[in-house]
Amino acid sequence: MTALEAMLKDSQTVKRWQEALIRRLLMLLSRLPLGILHAIGVFVGWCVILFPNRQRRNALINISLCMPHLAAEEKIRLRNRCLREFGKTYLEIAHLWLRPVEGVVGLIREVRGGELLRRADGRGLIVLSPHLGAWELAGLYLAEQGPTAIFYKPQKYMDDLIVAARRRSGATLAPITARGIRSLVSALARGEYAGILPDQEPRAEKGAAFAPLFGVPAWTMVLVNKLARKSGARVIFMFAERLPRGQGFRIHCLPAPAGIDAEDDAVAAAALNRGVEQCVEVCPEQYLWPYRRFRRRPDDGPKVYTGGLSDAAAIETAERLRKC
């Protein structure tokens, strides 16, 4: 065995041990009531808040870029609320992934705009769920409404567990590949739902365009408008808002802005981002603000996620970027 082969074998062994440990931890956490998990999540969030780190800084940079009208104290308060919700997001995953799907979907206390989920004339429906609230629950709920194909990015770790969790209510997972896109097209042609997370930054050089998100240029997918035009399917937004004190969740369905199916990719991408904005405005503290949404910059502009870790440095970085 060569040194490289031995190294790869050791890394695979470490990965298996890590995954086994995480699985065991998730199994233990899944036995706890949702309210207890959320309380632990708030504690985890406070730990992230109290000690300077990149997640804390990146969230504040994003909030400062997207909501420049807020005073500095308001930006910090929103960031802190976000990180407490961030903790809840990751603690509740054990509950959402490993509890019986009937009980998980039973945590939904209200559905607003549910009539938008009705399909007509044998056409499918494109449902966009941003990283807002409990997006894992949004996917499970959608698949409960009828046959669903969900666009999915395969993960380096725990992929089989994630796939099994998301399939529990009958969804088909379509990988982010040409084959996966064909699966979405076929699902829509059969009059099914197609679920897509619309606010991830595409890695590919093609299939995306810069469009404003809260006034900031964001590298945005243009898959949605192409699917809508090809299939004739309507497009809506949907997300699961987390209710306080472990009381459950509220589903919101919102119509997509005009232009989301435009032939002009820039017009369609701008409409998609307006839809994301409308969702975020419902419960801004539950958006995934720590995500580095603006990594890619037009014309190789200055990097966003850089500089000191203090709150003052993060706000200063955002103010400087907005002037560029």
KEKE-3310 file (N, C-alpha, C; in steps of 0.2 Angstrom, whole numbers, plus 5000, padded with zeros to 4 digits):
npx = (5004:5003:5009:5000:4988:4986:4984:4972:4964:4964:4958:4945:4941:4941:4931:4920:4919:4916:4904:4896:4896:4889:4877:4873:4872:4861:4851:4849:4845:4834:4824:4820:4808:4802:4802:4812:4823:4823:4826:4839:4845:4844:4853:4865:4865:4868:4880:4887:4885:4892:4906:4919:4918:4918:4905:4896:4901:4899:4885:4882:4888:4880:4867:4869:4873:4861:4851:4853:4846:4844:4848:4865:4863:4851:4854:4863:4855:4846:4854:4858:4846:4844:4855:4851:4840:4846:4853:4842:4838:4847:4847:4834:4834:4836:4824:4816:4821:4821:4810:4794:4786:4772:4770:4779:4775:4763:4766:4763:4754:4746:4742:4745:4739:4738:4730:4737:4744:4737:4736:4732:4724:4732:4745:4761:4769:4780:4789:4797:4808:4815:4830:4824:4817:4811:4817:4818:4806:4797:4800:4796:4782:4778:4779:4770:4758:4757:4764:4781:4796:4812:4825:4842:4857:4870:4878:4894:4896:4886:4876:4868:4859:4853:4846:4838:4830:4823:4816:4806:4792:4789:4795:4805:4822:4831:4847:4859:4862:4864:4856:4848:4841:4833:4825:4817:4810:4803:4795:4787:4781:4773:4763:4767:4774:4788:4802:4813:4827:4830:4840:4853:4870:4875:4887:4892:4898:4890:4872:4867:4865:4869:4859:4849:4848:4840:4845:4859:4871:4869:4874:4864:4853:4846:4838:4825:4816:4818:4813:4800:4796:4797:4789:4777:4772:4766:4774:4778:4781:4786:4787:4792:4788:4795:4787:4786:4793:4793:4781:4777:4775:4772:4765:4769:4763:4767:4763:4773:4784:4780:4787:4796:4796:4802:4810:4822:4836:4841:4831:4822:4830:4830:4817:4815:4824:4817:4806:4811:4815:4802:4798:4808:4805:4794:4798:4812:4822:4823:4830:4844:4856:4870:4875:4886:4881:4885:4897:4903:4907:4902:4912:4924:4924:4928:4931:4918:4917:4927:4940:4940:4934:4925:4910:4909:4919:4913:4902:4908:4915:4904:4898:4908:4908:4896:4898:4906)
npy = (4994:5011:5027:5037:5029:5024:5035:5040:5029:5030:5043:5040:5031:5039:5048:5039:5036:5049:5051:5041:5045:5057:5052:5045:5055:5063:5054:5053:5066:5067:5061:5071:5083:5096:5109:5108:5106:5117:5126:5122:5125:5139:5142:5137:5146:5158:5156:5157:5170:5177:5175:5181:5177:5169:5166:5174:5187:5186:5185:5198:5207:5203:5207:5221:5225:5222:5228:5243:5254:5252:5256:5254:5248:5241:5233:5224:5219:5212:5203:5195:5189:5182:5173:5165:5159:5152:5143:5135:5130:5120:5112:5107:5099:5085:5081:5084:5075:5062:5059:5051:5054:5058:5064:5074:5082:5085:5095:5107:5121:5130:5135:5147:5154:5142:5139:5142:5131:5122:5113:5114:5110:5099:5103:5105:5112:5124:5125:5136:5136:5146:5147:5149:5149:5133:5124:5111:5105:5111:5105:5092:5094:5099:5087:5079:5084:5079:5070:5073:5081:5085:5097:5094:5095:5084:5079:5079:5073:5063:5060:5049:5048:5061:5060:5049:5055:5065:5059:5053:5057:5054:5060:5062:5064:5075:5076:5090:5091:5088:5077:5078:5089:5085:5076:5085:5092:5081:5078:5089:5089:5078:5084:5086:5092:5102:5105:5118:5125:5142:5151:5148:5150:5148:5137:5135:5142:5145:5147:5156:5172:5189:5198:5210:5207:5213:5225:5222:5215:5198:5182:5173:5159:5154:5144:5142:5151:5145:5132:5135:5141:5131:5121:5127:5128:5135:5146:5147:5153:5146:5143:5138:5145:5147:5145:5153:5147:5133:5129:5125:5126:5137:5137:5146:5152:5161:5171:5171:5184:5195:5191:5181:5171:5176:5178:5184:5182:5190:5198:5188:5183:5194:5195:5183:5185:5195:5189:5180:5191:5195:5184:5184:5196:5193:5185:5190:5187:5174:5170:5163:5171:5170:5163:5164:5173:5182:5179:5178:5191:5205:5209:5204:5211:5219:5207:5201:5194:5197:5205:5212:5203:5209:5218:5231:5231:5223:5230:5241:5236:5232:5245:5251:5242:5245:5257:5254)
npz = (5000:4995:5002:4999:4997:5010:5017:5011:5015:5029:5030:5026:5036:5047:5043:5043:5056:5061:5055:5061:5074:5073:5069:5080:5089:5083:5084:5098:5101:5093:5101:5110:5115:5104:5109:5119:5111:5104:5114:5117:5105:5106:5116:5110:5099:5106:5111:5099:5096:5107:5106:5095:5078:5062:5057:5064:5060:5046:5045:5050:5041:5029:5033:5035:5022:5015:5022:5024:5029:5042:5059:5067:5079:5078:5067:5073:5083:5075:5069:5081:5085:5073:5074:5085:5080:5070:5078:5082:5070:5067:5078:5077:5067:5069:5075:5064:5054:5059:5066:5065:5050:5049:5062:5061:5051:5057:5065:5059:5061:5054:5038:5026:5012:5005:4994:4983:4980:4973:4958:4941:4925:4922:4923:4930:4945:4950:4965:4975:4988:5000:5010:5024:5039:5043:5032:5029:5033:5025:5013:5016:5018:5006:4998:5004:4998:4985:4971:4970:4964:4970:4969:4972:4981:4981:4996:5004:5017:5027:5017:5013:5024:5024:5011:5014:5024:5017:5008:5014:5014:5002:4991:4976:4973:4964:4958:4957:4943:4925:4922:4933:4931:4920:4926:4934:4923:4918:4928:4930:4917:4920:4928:4941:4957:4958:4968:4973:4980:4980:4983:4984:4979:4963:4957:4944:4929:4919:4917:4926:4932:4937:4948:4957:4975:4988:4984:4982:4971:4966:4962:4953:4950:4934:4931:4934:4927:4914:4916:4919:4907:4898:4903:4905:4918:4933:4945:4962:4979:4994:5012:5028:5043:5059:5074:5090:5106:5104:5098:5085:5068:5054:5038:5024:5008:4994:4979:4965:4959:4945:4929:4932:4924:4913:4896:4896:4905:4915:4919:4924:4934:4943:4946:4953:4964:4970:4974:4984:4993:4997:5004:5015:5021:5029:5041:5045:5054:5053:5042:5033:5036:5039:5028:5014:5003:4994:4988:4975:4964:4954:4940:4946:4958:4975:4989:4999:5012:5023:5033:5050:5064:5073:5078:5074:5064:5054:5051:5046:5035:5026:5024:5016:5005:4999:4994:4983)
capx = (5000:5007:5007:4993:4982:4986:4981:4965:4960:4963:4953:4939:4940:4939:4924:4915:4918:4913:4897:4893:4895:4884:4871:4871:4869:4855:4846:4847:4842:4827:4819:4818:4803:4804:4803:4818:4828:4824:4830:4846:4847:4845:4860:4870:4866:4871:4888:4890:4885:4896:4913:4920:4919:4916:4898:4894:4903:4896:4878:4881:4889:4875:4862:4871:4872:4854:4846:4857:4842:4844:4854:4869:4861:4846:4857:4866:4850:4843:4859:4858:4840:4845:4859:4847:4836:4851:4854:4836:4837:4851:4845:4827:4835:4836:4817:4812:4823:4821:4804:4789:4784:4766:4771:4783:4770:4758:4768:4761:4748:4742:4744:4743:4740:4738:4726:4742:4747:4733:4738:4727:4725:4737:4752:4765:4770:4787:4789:4803:4808:4822:4833:4821:4813:4812:4816:4817:4799:4794:4800:4792:4775:4776:4779:4763:4753:4757:4771:4786:4804:4816:4832:4845:4864:4873:4883:4900:4895:4879:4872:4863:4854:4849:4842:4832:4825:4819:4812:4801:4785:4787:4798:4810:4827:4834:4853:4860:4866:4860:4851:4843:4836:4829:4820:4812:4806:4799:4790:4782:4777:4767:4759:4769:4778:4796:4804:4819:4830:4832:4844:4860:4874:4877:4895:4893:4900:4884:4866:4866:4866:4869:4853:4849:4845:4840:4850:4866:4871:4869:4874:4857:4851:4841:4835:4818:4813:4819:4809:4793:4794:4797:4784:4771:4771:4766:4779:4776:4786:4784:4792:4789:4790:4795:4783:4790:4792:4792:4773:4776:4777:4766:4767:4767:4763:4766:4764:4780:4783:4779:4794:4800:4797:4804:4815:4828:4838:4842:4824:4819:4833:4828:4810:4816:4826:4811:4802:4815:4814:4796:4798:4812:4802:4789:4801:4819:4827:4824:4833:4850:4860:4877:4877:4890:4877:4888:4904:4904:4906:4903:4919:4929:4924:4931:4928:4914:4918:4934:4941:4940:4928:4921:4904:4911:4923:4908:4897:4912:4916:4898:4897:4913:4906:4890:4900:4910)
capy = (5000:5017:5032:5040:5025:5023:5042:5040:5024:5033:5048:5037:5028:5045:5050:5034:5037:5055:5050:5036:5049:5062:5049:5043:5061:5065:5049:5055:5072:5066:5059:5076:5087:5101:5115:5107:5106:5125:5130:5121:5129:5146:5142:5137:5153:5163:5154:5160:5177:5179:5174:5183:5171:5171:5166:5180:5192:5186:5187:5205:5210:5202:5211:5228:5226:5221:5233:5248:5259:5250:5259:5249:5244:5237:5227:5219:5215:5207:5197:5191:5185:5177:5167:5161:5155:5148:5137:5131:5127:5114:5107:5104:5094:5078:5080:5084:5070:5056:5057:5049:5060:5060:5068:5080:5087:5087:5101:5113:5124:5135:5136:5153:5154:5135:5138:5143:5124:5119:5112:5114:5108:5094:5106:5105:5118:5125:5128:5139:5137:5149:5145:5153:5145:5126:5122:5104:5104:5114:5100:5086:5096:5099:5080:5077:5087:5076:5068:5079:5080:5090:5098:5092:5095:5079:5081:5075:5070:5061:5060:5044:5050:5067:5057:5045:5059:5070:5055:5050:5058:5052:5065:5060:5068:5076:5079:5096:5089:5088:5072:5080:5094:5082:5073:5090:5093:5075:5078:5094:5086:5073:5087:5085:5097:5103:5109:5121:5130:5146:5156:5146:5153:5143:5137:5135:5148:5146:5145:5160:5179:5194:5201:5213:5205:5218:5230:5220:5210:5191:5177:5170:5154:5155:5137:5143:5153:5140:5127:5138:5142:5124:5116:5130:5127:5141:5147:5150:5153:5143:5142:5136:5149:5143:5148:5153:5142:5126:5128:5122:5130:5140:5137:5152:5151:5167:5171:5173:5191:5195:5191:5176:5166:5180:5175:5188:5179:5195:5200:5183:5182:5199:5193:5177:5188:5199:5184:5179:5196:5195:5179:5186:5201:5190:5184:5191:5184:5166:5169:5161:5177:5168:5160:5169:5173:5187:5177:5180:5198:5207:5211:5203:5216:5217:5202:5203:5191:5198:5210:5210:5199:5213:5220:5237:5230:5220:5235:5246:5232:5232:5251:5252:5239:5248:5263:5252)
capz = (5000:4995:5007:4997:4998:5017:5019:5009:5019:5036:5030:5025:5042:5051:5040:5045:5063:5062:5053:5066:5080:5072:5068:5086:5092:5081:5087:5105:5101:5091:5107:5114:5113:5100:5113:5122:5106:5102:5119:5117:5100:5108:5119:5105:5096:5111:5111:5093:5097:5112:5104:5088:5073:5055:5056:5067:5056:5040:5046:5051:5034:5025:5036:5034:5015:5013:5026:5026:5032:5050:5063:5069:5085:5075:5063:5078:5086:5070:5069:5087:5084:5068:5076:5090:5076:5067:5082:5082:5064:5067:5083:5076:5061:5072:5075:5057:5050:5062:5069:5060:5046:5051:5068:5059:5047:5061:5069:5056:5064:5050:5031:5023:5004:5003:4988:4978:4979:4968:4951:4936:4918:4921:4923:4936:4949:4953:4972:4977:4996:5002:5016:5028:5044:5043:5025:5028:5034:5019:5008:5018:5018:4999:4995:5006:4994:4979:4969:4970:4963:4974:4966:4978:4980:4985:5001:5006:5023:5029:5011:5013:5029:5021:5006:5017:5027:5012:5004:5019:5012:4995:4986:4972:4974:4958:4959:4953:4937:4919:4923:4938:4927:4916:4931:4935:4917:4917:4934:4928:4912:4922:4932:4948:4960:4957:4973:4972:4984:4975:4985:4984:4974:4958:4956:4937:4925:4915:4920:4931:4931:4942:4949:4964:4981:4993:4981:4981:4965:4968:4957:4954:4946:4929:4929:4936:4921:4909:4917:4918:4900:4894:4905:4906:4925:4937:4950:4968:4984:5000:5017:5035:5048:5065:5079:5096:5111:5101:5097:5079:5062:5050:5031:5020:5001:4991:4972:4962:4956:4938:4926:4934:4918:4907:4892:4898:4911:4920:4921:4927:4940:4947:4949:4958:4970:4973:4978:4990:4998:5000:5010:5020:5025:5034:5047:5043:5059:5052:5036:5034:5035:5039:5022:5011:4997:4989:4987:4968:4964:4947:4937:4951:4963:4981:4992:5004:5018:5024:5038:5057:5067:5078:5075:5071:5058:5050:5048:5041:5028:5022:5021:5011:4999:4996:4990:4977)
cpx = (5004:5005:5001:4987:4981:4982:4974:4961:4959:4958:4946:4936:4937:4932:4919:4914:4914:4905:4893:4891:4889:4877:4868:4868:4863:4849:4844:4843:4835:4822:4817:4812:4805:4806:4810:4824:4829:4827:4837:4849:4848:4852:4866:4871:4869:4878:4891:4890:4890:4904:4914:4921:4916:4908:4894:4895:4900:4889:4877:4883:4883:4869:4863:4871:4865:4849:4850:4853:4842:4849:4858:4867:4855:4849:4860:4861:4847:4848:4859:4852:4841:4850:4856:4843:4840:4852:4848:4836:4841:4850:4838:4828:4834:4828:4814:4815:4822:4814:4799:4786:4777:4766:4774:4778:4764:4760:4766:4754:4744:4746:4741:4744:4740:4734:4731:4745:4743:4736:4732:4729:4731:4744:4755:4765:4777:4786:4796:4803:4815:4824:4831:4816:4815:4811:4815:4810:4795:4794:4796:4784:4773:4775:4772:4757:4752:4764:4775:4793:4807:4823:4836:4853:4867:4878:4889:4899:4887:4874:4866:4857:4850:4844:4836:4827:4821:4815:4806:4793:4784:4791:4804:4816:4831:4841:4854:4865:4861:4854:4846:4838:4831:4823:4815:4808:4801:4793:4785:4778:4771:4763:4761:4772:4785:4798:4811:4821:4833:4837:4851:4864:4877:4884:4896:4894:4893:4878:4864:4867:4866:4862:4853:4845:4845:4845:4857:4866:4873:4869:4868:4856:4846:4838:4827:4814:4813:4814:4801:4791:4793:4791:4777:4768:4771:4772:4776:4782:4783:4789:4788:4792:4790:4792:4787:4788:4790:4785:4772:4778:4771:4769:4765:4768:4762:4767:4771:4779:4783:4786:4798:4801:4799:4810:4822:4830:4839:4836:4821:4823:4832:4822:4811:4819:4821:4807:4805:4814:4808:4795:4802:4808:4796:4792:4809:4824:4828:4827:4841:4856:4868:4880:4881:4887:4881:4895:4907:4902:4906:4909:4924:4930:4927:4928:4924:4915:4925:4934:4940:4934:4923:4915:4905:4914:4918:4904:4901:4913:4910:4897:4902:4911:4901:4892:4904:4905)
cpy = (5006:5022:5035:5036:5024:5030:5042:5035:5027:5039:5045:5034:5034:5047:5045:5035:5043:5054:5046:5040:5054:5058:5047:5049:5063:5060:5051:5061:5072:5064:5065:5080:5093:5107:5114:5108:5114:5128:5128:5125:5136:5147:5142:5143:5158:5162:5157:5167:5180:5179:5176:5177:5173:5171:5172:5186:5192:5188:5195:5209:5209:5207:5219:5229:5226:5226:5239:5254:5258:5254:5253:5245:5239:5231:5222:5215:5210:5201:5193:5187:5180:5171:5163:5156:5150:5142:5132:5127:5120:5110:5103:5099:5087:5076:5079:5078:5063:5054:5055:5055:5062:5065:5075:5085:5089:5093:5108:5115:5128:5135:5142:5153:5147:5134:5139:5136:5120:5119:5112:5113:5103:5097:5105:5111:5118:5128:5130:5140:5140:5146:5150:5148:5138:5123:5115:5102:5106:5108:5094:5088:5096:5092:5077:5079:5083:5074:5074:5077:5086:5091:5098:5092:5089:5082:5076:5071:5068:5061:5055:5046:5056:5064:5054:5050:5063:5065:5052:5051:5057:5056:5061:5065:5069:5079:5085:5094:5090:5083:5074:5085:5091:5078:5079:5091:5087:5076:5083:5092:5081:5077:5087:5092:5097:5108:5111:5125:5136:5151:5154:5149:5148:5143:5137:5142:5150:5145:5150:5167:5183:5197:5204:5208:5210:5224:5228:5214:5203:5187:5172:5165:5156:5149:5138:5145:5149:5134:5129:5138:5135:5120:5120:5130:5134:5141:5150:5150:5150:5142:5141:5140:5146:5148:5148:5148:5135:5124:5125:5126:5132:5140:5143:5151:5158:5167:5173:5180:5190:5195:5185:5170:5170:5176:5178:5185:5184:5197:5194:5182:5188:5198:5188:5180:5192:5195:5181:5184:5196:5190:5181:5191:5199:5188:5184:5188:5177:5165:5167:5166:5175:5165:5166:5169:5178:5186:5180:5187:5200:5210:5210:5208:5214:5211:5205:5201:5191:5203:5207:5206:5203:5216:5227:5236:5227:5225:5240:5242:5233:5240:5253:5248:5242:5254:5261:5253)
cpz = (5000:5001:5006:4999:5006:5020:5018:5014:5026:5036:5030:5032:5047:5049:5043:5052:5065:5061:5058:5072:5079:5072:5075:5090:5090:5083:5094:5105:5098:5096:5111:5111:5109:5104:5117:5117:5104:5108:5119:5111:5101:5111:5115:5101:5100:5111:5105:5093:5102:5110:5097:5084:5067:5054:5058:5063:5049:5040:5046:5045:5030:5027:5034:5027:5013:5016:5029:5030:5040:5053:5065:5074:5083:5071:5068:5082:5082:5070:5075:5087:5079:5070:5081:5086:5072:5071:5082:5076:5064:5072:5081:5070:5063:5072:5068:5053:5052:5065:5064:5056:5047:5057:5066:5056:5051:5066:5065:5058:5060:5043:5028:5016:5002:4996:4982:4976:4974:4961:4947:4929:4917:4921:4930:4940:4952:4960:4974:4985:4998:5008:5022:5033:5043:5036:5024:5029:5028:5014:5009:5017:5010:4996:4998:5002:4987:4977:4968:4969:4966:4971:4972:4976:4984:4990:5002:5012:5024:5023:5011:5018:5027:5016:5009:5020:5023:5008:5008:5017:5005:4989:4982:4972:4967:4959:4955:4948:4931:4920:4928:4935:4923:4920:4932:4929:4917:4922:4932:4922:4914:4927:4939:4950:4958:4963:4972:4977:4980:4976:4987:4978:4969:4957:4948:4934:4921:4919:4926:4929:4937:4942:4956:4969:4986:4990:4980:4976:4968:4962:4958:4949:4941:4927:4930:4930:4915:4910:4916:4911:4896:4896:4905:4913:4928:4942:4956:4973:4990:5005:5024:5040:5055:5070:5086:5101:5109:5100:5090:5073:5058:5043:5027:5012:4998:4983:4970:4959:4948:4935:4928:4929:4912:4903:4894:4904:4917:4923:4926:4934:4945:4950:4954:4964:4974:4977:4984:4995:5001:5005:5016:5025:5030:5041:5046:5048:5057:5045:5038:5032:5035:5033:5018:5004:4992:4988:4980:4967:4956:4945:4943:4956:4970:4985:4998:5011:5020:5030:5045:5059:5071:5074:5071:5064:5052:5047:5044:5035:5024:5020:5016:5005:4996:4992:4984:4971)
residu = (MET:THR:ALA:LEU:GLU:ALA:MET:LEU:LYS:ASP:SER:GLN:THR:VAL:LYS:ARG:TRP:GLN:GLU:ALA:LEU:ILE:ARG:ARG:LEU:LEU:MET:LEU:LEU:SER:ARG:LEU:PRO:LEU:GLY:ILE:LEU:HIS:ALA:ILE:GLY:VAL:PHE:VAL:GLY:TRP:CYS:VAL:ILE:LEU:PHE:PRO:ASN:ARG:GLN:ARG:ARG:ASN:ALA:LEU:ILE:ASN:ILE:SER:LEU:CYS:MET:PRO:HIS:LEU:ALA:ALA:GLU:GLU:LYS:ILE:ARG:LEU:ARG:ASN:ARG:CYS:LEU:ARG:GLU:PHE:GLY:LYS:THR:TYR:LEU:GLU:ILE:ALA:HIS:LEU:TRP:LEU:ARG:PRO:VAL:GLU:GLY:VAL:VAL:GLY:LEU:ILE:ARG:GLU:VAL:ARG:GLY:GLY:GLU:LEU:LEU:ARG:ARG:ALA:ASP:GLY:ARG:GLY:LEU:ILE:VAL:LEU:SER:PRO:HIS:LEU:GLY:ALA:TRP:GLU:LEU:ALA:GLY:LEU:TYR:LEU:ALA:GLU:GLN:GLY:PRO:THR:ALA:ILE:PHE:TYR:LYS:PRO:GLN:LYS:TYR:MET:ASP:ASP:LEU:ILE:VAL:ALA:ALA:ARG:ARG:ARG:SER:GLY:ALA:THR:LEU:ALA:PRO:ILE:THR:ALA:ARG:GLY:ILE:ARG:SER:LEU:VAL:SER:ALA:LEU:ALA:ARG:GLY:GLU:TYR:ALA:GLY:ILE:LEU:PRO:ASP:GLN:GLU:PRO:ARG:ALA:GLU:LYS:GLY:ALA:ALA:PHE:ALA:PRO:LEU:PHE:GLY:VAL:PRO:ALA:TRP:THR:MET:VAL:LEU:VAL:ASN:LYS:LEU:ALA:ARG:LYS:SER:GLY:ALA:ARG:VAL:ILE:PHE:MET:PHE:ALA:GLU:ARG:LEU:PRO:ARG:GLY:GLN:GLY:PHE:ARG:ILE:HIS:CYS:LEU:PRO:ALA:PRO:ALA:GLY:ILE:ASP:ALA:GLU:ASP:ASP:ALA:VAL:ALA:ALA:ALA:ALA:LEU:ASN:ARG:GLY:VAL:GLU:GLN:CYS:VAL:GLU:VAL:CYS:PRO:GLU:GLN:TYR:LEU:TRP:PRO:TYR:ARG:ARG:PHE:ARG:ARG:ARG:PRO:ASP:ASP:GLY:PRO:LYS:VAL:TYR:THR:GLY:GLY:LEU:SER:ASP:ALA:ALA:ALA:ILE:GLU:THR:ALA:GLU:ARG:LEU:ARG:LYS:CYS)
# end
